C-alpha cells in the first residue's frame, strides 16, 4: 500500500478516510434505490458533502444539512406556488431568497451558517428541478428531504462504526497554560511585544480548537462559551496593558504561583496595581470568576449554573453583502440566458450557479478553490457521459444501474486522496452523482448527454466568473475586518456609542474581532504583529474618542481645548486616507490639555503614537 501510495502520490491517511466515505456513498445510493427514492444519488452526494474529519463534525454537519434542506424545500415549494410556471418569477424569487440566505450565511458562523446556505440552494434545487412538473412538486420536496436524511444517517453510522476514535484534546491543560502565561506576561511588566503577540495567537488557536472539540454536541458548544468569556477577558487584559510607557510596579513582579493558586495570584496582582492602575486591577479581579467557570467547564464539561455576559461576536457585514450580491448576480446572469434562449436544460445551469456561489462564499480563498472546482466538475461530467453511453445501457433494472454506477464513485476516493489534485476530488464526485440518476431504460443518445453535461458545467463556470468579478480572499477578508473597525471609530467620534452600555458592547466586540483579525492576518501572510498592534491602536483610539466625547460635556474645559478636541473628533473621518492628519490632531489636543489635564493629555499622546506606528494598518480600510 505504501509503495502504491508513493507511486501515485496518494496520502494513505486521507485515502482511508475517502475510502470509508466512498463506500458509505455507494451504500446510501443502493438503499435509496431499493426503497424507491426518485433521486437516490442525492443521498450519496450528502455522504460526500458531510464527510468531515471528526465524528462530532460529521454529526453536526448532517443535522445542519437536514434542517437547512427542510427549510429550503419548503421555500422552494412556496416559491413555485407564488411564481407558477413563469421562469421570470422563479428567477426573481430565487434572487431574493438566495441573496438573503447567502448574506446571512456569511454574517453568522458555525452550523447556523451552513443551515442558511443550504436553505438557499435547496430552494433553488426544488424550484428549478420542479419547473414543468408542478403536479409532482411536493413529492420532489419530500424526496429531497428523504434523500438528505438517508445520506446523513448512512454517513454518520459508517463514520461511527469504522472511523478511528479521535485523539482527546486536553482543553483544560491548554486553558490553564494560556492563563498562567498571560499572568506571567503581566507580572513581567508586559514589555515584550513579541510575547504579547504570541499569547494572542495562542488564544486564537485555542478559540479555533473549541469549535472542533464542541462539534456535534449542543451542550459542549454551550459550555465552550465559558472558556471564550475567559479568552475574551484575557485579550482585553493584554491589549489594555500599555508598556513600557507605564511599567508595572516592582511589587507586582512576583514569583509565579502554581496553577491551582490562580485566584490568589489574581487577587495579589490586583492589590499591587490598585493604586497606580485601577482599571487594570479591576480587569484582574473580574478574571477570577471567569477563570473558575472556565476551569470547571474545561475539566468536566459539566453543567454551569452561573449566567454571565458573553463576548459579542464579530459579524462581517461587508463580506455578507459581497456574498449576497455575488450569488444574486450569478443567478441573474444564468437565469437571463435561460429565459432568453428557452433552453430546456437551462435550470441545471442556474442551479449550479446557485449552489457554487453559496457554498464557496464562506471559504477563505474561493476564487483559487473554484479553479479546482471547475476542473473537478469537468472530470465528473466526462465520467458521467461515459457512464451514460457505455455503462448504464447494460443495466436491466434500477438496482443493477445503481451497482454499475459504483466503480466510478469508488474512483473518486483516489482522486480526493491525491496530494496535488485532491481539491478537485469533491467536485468530481458531486457532478458525477448529480448526472447519474439510475434509471431504466438508459438514454444513451450522445447529443442529449452532452447537452446535459454542458448545462451542469455552465453552473460552476458561471460561479467562477462571479468570484472573478467580485473576488474575496484572505487579504480582502482582513481588509473587511479593518474597515468595520475603522467605521466604528468614526461612529464613536460622531456620538453613536456615547451611552456606557453601547461603549461596553463595542469593547467586547473588539476583542472578538481581534481574534478574527489575527486569524486572517496569519493566513494572508501579514503576521500576528500586524493584527495585534493594529487592534491595540483601534482599542486605544476608541477609548480616547469616548473620553473626548465625555470631556466635551464638562463645563470646566476651556473653549480652546474644546475646539482642539472637536477637531480631533472630526479628524477621525480621514483615518483610512490620511492617518497622519489624525496623529497631528491628537498631538494638538494633547498639547492643549497638558497644563490642566495632564493624565488625559498623556492618553492622547499615547494614542497619537500608536496611530503613527500603525498607519499601514488603518490605510487598509481605505
N, C-alpha and C positions, 0 to 999 in steps of 0.2 A: 504493500500500500504506500509506504514512504517513497519507494522508487518511482511508482506511478505518479504520486503527488509532485515529486520534484521534476519529473519529466514534463508534466503538463502544467506546472506552476499552480497547483491546487493547494489551498490551505486545508490541511487534514482536519483541524478542529472545526472549521466552518463547514467542511464537507459533511461531517457527522450531523451538524445542525440542519443543513439544507436537505440531507437525505431523509431525516425524520419528517421534515416539512413536506417534501415531495410525496412521501408515502402517505402521509395524512391527507394531502390534497387528492391523491388517487382514491383513497378510501371514501372521502366526502363525495367525490364525483360518482362513485359506484352506488353509495347509499342513496344519494339524491336521485339517481336514475331508477333504482329499484322501487323507491316509494312514489315515483311518478311526478316529480317536480318538473316543471316546464323548462327551467334553466338550471340544471344541476351543476353546470360549470361555474355558476356564481358561488356555490358552496366551496368549490376548490379554490377559487380566487380569494375567498375570505380566509382560507387557511394560510395562503401565502402572505396576504396583507397583514394578518395578525401575528405573523411569525416574529417574535422578539426574543432576545437572549434569555431572559429570566421568566420563570413561571408566573410570577406576580405581574410582570409587564404584559405578558400574553393575555392573562385573565382580564386585566384592566382594559386592554385594547379590545378584546372580544365583547365585553359588556358595553363599552362605549360604542362599538360598532352596531350592536343590536339597538341601542337607544337611538342613535343617530339615524339608522335605517328606518325605524318605525316613524320617527318624526318626518324624515324626508319622503317616505312613501305616502304618508297622509297628505303632506304638502303637494306632492305630485298629483295625487288624485284630485285634490281641491283645485289645483291649477287647471287641470283638464276639464273639470266641471265648469269653471268660470270661462275658460277660453274656447271651449267646444273643440272643434276640429280645425281651428284657424291657426296656421303657423305663426302669423304675426303676433297673435295674442299669446301663444305659447312662449315665443322668444321674449316678449316684453315681460311676461310673468317670471320667466327664468332669470332675466336680467336683475329684476328687483330682489328675488329670493336668493339667488346665488351671490349677488353683491352683499346682501345683508349677512348671509352665513359666512362668507369668506372674511368679511371685515371683523365680525365677532370672533371667528376662529383665530384671527391674528391678534385680537385685543386681549384675549384671555389665554390661560396656559393650562397644561395638564389634560386629563381626559375630557374635560368640558370643551376644550378647543377642538379635539378630534370629533366629538359629537356634533359640533356646529358645522365643521367642514363636511362631514358625511351627510348631514341633513341637507346640505346644499346640493351636492351632486347626486344623492339618491333621488331627490325630487326630479332632477334632470333625467335620470335613467328611466324612472317610471313614466314621466310625461312624454319623453321622446320615443321610447320603445312602444308606448301605448298609442302613439299617433296613428290614426287609421284603424285602431282596434278598440273603439270606445266601449263596445259591449263587454269586452274582457279586461277592462282597465282595473277593476277591483281585484280580479283574480291575479293580474300581473303584480299588483302591490303586495298581495298576500304571498305570492310566490317569491317575490324579492325578500320579504321579511323571513320566510321559512328557510330559504337558502342561506341567508346570513346567519340565522340561528344554528342551522345544521353545521355550517363551516366553522363557526366559532366553537361549537361544542366538540366536534371531532378534533380540531386542532388543539384545544385545551386538554382533552382526555389523552391524546397521544403525547403531548408535552409532559403532562403529569406522570404518565406511565413510564416514559422512556428517557426523558431529559435528565441529565445528571443534576444532583442536588446542588444548588448554588452555594458558594462559599459564604459563610456568615460574615457580615460586615460589622466590625466592632465599633458601632456608632458611639457607644458610651465612652470607650477609650479615646476616640478622636475628639469628642466634645471636651473631655477633661484636659486633654493635651492642648487644644486650642485655647481653652480658658486660662490655663496656667501660663502659657507662653504670652498671651496678651497682658496678663498682670505683670509678668516679668518685664515685659517691654515698658510698661508704665512706670514700674519701680525703678528701672534703669534710666529714667529721665525722658524716655520716648524720643531720643535724639537720633536714633538710627533709622533713616528714611527707608533704607533697603529692607530692614526688618519689618517695618510697618507694612510695606507693600507685600512682603512675603506672607504676613499674617492675614491680610485681606484676601490674598489669593487662596490661602488655606480655608478661610471662611467660605469663599466662593465654591471651592471644590467640595467642601462638606455639604453645602446647600444643594449641590447637584446630586451628591450621593444619597441625600434624603429622599429624592424623587425615586431613585432605584430601590432603596430599602423599603419604601412605603407603597410601592406599586402593587395593586391587586387587593389592598386592604384599606377600606374606608376608615376603620378605627386607627390603624397605624398612621395613615396620612393625616388624620385629625390630630393625633398626638405629636406628629412632627412639627406642628405649629409651636409647641412649647420650645423646641430646640431652635426654631427660626426666630422666635422672640428673643432668645438669648443672643443669637448671632447678630441680630439687628442692633441690640444694645451694645455688644462688643464693637461693632463697626462704628457706632456713634461715639463710643469712648475713644477709639483710635483716631477718628477724624477730629474730634474736639480737643485732643491733646496737642497743643501747639508748642513746638520746641524747635530749636533751642532758645528762642527768644524768651520763653517763660519756663525755665527748667524747674523740675520738681525739687522740693526742699530736700536737703540732705537726709532728714529724718525719714523720708519716705523710701529711701533706698535700703529696704530691709532684706534680710536673707529669705529667699523663697521658702515657704512652708510646704508641708505635704499637701497633696491634692484633697485629702479629707478635711483639711483645715481651711478650705477656700472661704467660707463665710466669715471666719475670724480674720482672715487676711484682708478681705474686703473692708471690714469694719476698721481695722488698724490703718489701712491706707486712706480711708475716708477721713478718719480723725486727723491724720497728718496734713491732709490737704484742705481741711475745713476753713482755715483762716485765709490762706493765700488763693485757693481755687475752689470756692464754694460750689460752683456749677459742676466741676469735675467730681467733687466729693459726693454730690447728690447722685451723679451717674453711678458711682461705685456702690452707694447704698442701694440704689434701685436694682443693681445686678444680683444682690443676694437672693431675693425670692425667685427671680428668673432662673438663676443657677440651680436652686433647689428643685424647681419644677422640671427643668430640662434634664438634670442629672437623674431624677427619678424616672422620667419618661424614657430616657436613653437606655437605662439599665434594665427596666422591667417591661416597657411598652404597655404599662397598665393604665387603668383609668386615672385621670387627674381631675379632681373635683373643682379646683380653683378656676375662675374665669379671668382672663387678662386680655389686655389690648394686644392685638396682632399688628405686625408691620404692614403698612398699606402697600399693595403690590404695584409694580410698575406696569403701566399699560402703554403699549406702543401705538398711539393714535395715528401717527404718520404712516407707519408700516401697514396698519389696518386699512387706511384709506387707499394706499397703493394697491394692496391685495384686492380690495373690493373693485376698484376701477379696472384692474388688470383682468379679473375674471369676467366682469361685465363687458369689457372691450372684446375679449376673445369670443365670447358667446354671441355678441352683436355682429362681429365680422363673419363668423361661420354661419350664423343664422341668416344674415343677409344673403350670403351665397346660396343657401338652401332655398330661401323664399324666391329669389330671382330666377334660379335655374329650375326649381321644382324637382330637383334630384330625389329619387325615391330613397336613396341611401344617405341623404343629407343629415337625418337625425343622428346617425352614427358619428358623423364629423362633429356636430355640435356637442354631442355627449362627451366625446373625447376631449374637446377643448375645455368643457366644464369640469371634468374630473381632474385633468392635469393642472390647470391653473389653480384649482382649490387645494389639492393635496400638497403640491410642492411649494405653495406660498409660504409655509412655515419653515422650510428648510433653510439652513444657513446660506448656501450658495446655490439657489435653484437654477440659475442660468447655466452654471457649469454642469450641474447634475442633469439638466434637461438634454444636454448633448448626448449623454449616455442613454437617457430615456428614449430619444429618437432612434438611436442605434439599436437598442434592445427591442423597440417596437417593430422596427423593420425586420429584425431576425424572427420575432414571434409571428409576424404576419406571413413571412415566407414559409415558416414551418406549418402554419395553418393552411396555406394554399396547397402545399404538398400533401398534407393530410386529407384535405377535401378531394383532391384529384386522384390520389393513388391508394389511400388507406381506407377511408370511410366507405367507398363503394364496395369493399369486401364484406361489410357488416350485414348480417341478416336480421339483426334485432338491435334495439337501442342499447341493450346491455352489452352486446358484442361491440357496438360502436364506441361505448364508453371505455371498454377494455382496450380497444385498438388506439384510443386517444392517449393512453397512458405512457407508452415509450417516450414520446416527445415531452411529456410532462417530467418524466424522470431525468431526461436530458437536461432540464432546467436546473437541477441541483448541482450539476458540474459547472454550469455557466455561472451560477451565483457564488460558487466556492472558488472561482478563479481569481487570482490575486490582482490581475490587471483589468479584466472586463467584468468583474463581479457586479459593478454598479448597473450594468445593463441587464443583469440576470433577472431581476424582478419584473421588468417590463416585458422581457421575452415571455415569461410565464403568464403574465396577466393578459397580454394581447393575444397570445396563442389560445388561452382558455376563452377569452371573450368571443373569438370567432369559431369556437369548437363545440357548439351545442350538438350533442349526439342525437341525430335524427335519422330515421329510415323511411323511405329510401334517400340516400345522399344525393346532393345536386352537384355533379362533377363538372358542370359547364364552366369552362375556363373564363369566359368573359364575365360572368356573374361573380365568380370567386375573386377575380382581380379587382372588380369594381368595389366589392365589399372590403377588400384589403385596403384599397385606396382611401375609401371613406374613413375607415378606422385609423389609418395613418395620418390623415389630414388633421385629426384632432390633436395629437402630440406635436405635430409641426406647427399648428396654429398657436398652441400654448407656448412653444419655444419662442416663436416670434413675439408673443406678448411679453415674455420675460426679457427679450432683447429690447423691446420698445420701452418697457417700464422695468428696468433692471433693479435687482436687490441682491446684495451680498453682505458679507460680514463687515466690510468697511462702511457700507451705507447704513447698515443697522446700527453701527456705532454712532454714525452721524445723526441718525434719528433720535437716539437717546440724548445726545448732547444738545440737539436742537430743542427737545422738550424741556430739558433742564434750563437752558438759557431763556426759553419762552416764559417759564415760571418765574425766573428772576425779574423779567420785565413786568410780569403781573404783580409781583411783590412790590416793586418800585411804584406801581400805579395804585396800590392800596387794596388789591384783591385778597390779600392774606393778612389784613390788619387784625382781625379777630384772633385772640390767643388760640382758640381751637383750630382755626384754619392754618395758622402758622405751625402748630404742632403736627398737624396732618402732613404738611409739606415736608417737615423734617423727617418724619417717619418714612415717607415715600422716597426721600433722597437716599436713605440707607439701602433700601431695596433696589433702587435704580443703580446705585454704585455696584452692587453685585452683578447686575446685568451689564453694566458698563465695563467692568473688569473682564467679564466673560467674552464680550465681543472684542474688546481691545486685545486680549490674548490671541483670539482666533484670527484677527485681522493683521497680526504681526506688529502692533504698536507697543506691546508690552504692558505689564501691570502698572509701572510707574506713571505712564501717561494718564491712565484712568484714575488712579488713586490721587495723584496731585491735582488733576482737574476736578475731581469730586470734592476734594478738600477746599479748593478755591470756590467752587459753587456754593458749598455749605457756608463758608465764611462770608461770601458776598450776600447771600440770602439773610443771614443773621444780622449783618451790618445794615442792610436795607431796612429790615424790620426795626432795628434800633433807631435808624434815622427817621423813620415814619413816626416813631414814638416821640423823638426829640422835637419834631416839628410841631407837636401839640403842646409842648411845655412853654409856659409864659415867660420863664426866666431866660430862655435862649434869645440872644440879641438878634436884631434884624439882619446884620451882616452874616452871621453864622447860618441863619435860616436860608438866606439866599444861596450860600455855598452848599448847604445840604440839599436844597431843591435842585440845584444844578447837578449834583451827584445823582439824584434820583432820575433826572431826565437823561443823563449820560448813558444809563444802562441800556436804553433803546439802541445804542450803537455798539454794544458789546461784541456782537459777532462780526462787525465790519471794521470797527476802529477801537479795539480794546485799549490802545494807548490813550485814547481820549478819556476812557473810564478811569485809567490809572491817574491821570492828571487831576480829574475831578475829585477823586478820593484824597489825593495828596493836598489839594487846596482846602478841602473841608477839614482835614486833619490839622492843617496849619491854623485855620480859623479857631478851632476848638482847643488848641494846645494850652492856652493860658487858663481858661475857665473849666474845661472838661478834659483833663489830661488822659483819663482812662479811656474815654470814648475816642479821643484823638489817636491813642495807641492802637485801638481796634481798627480804625480806618486806615492807618498807616500799614498795618499788617495786611489788611485786605488789598491795598494798592500793590504791595509787594507780591502777593500771591497771584493777582491778576497779571502783573508784569511778567511773572515767571511762567505763566501758563497761557500766553496769548495764542499759541498754536491750537490749544485745546478749544478755546472759545471761538476761534475763527472757523472751526469745523461746523459751527451752527449756521454759517452764512449761506 
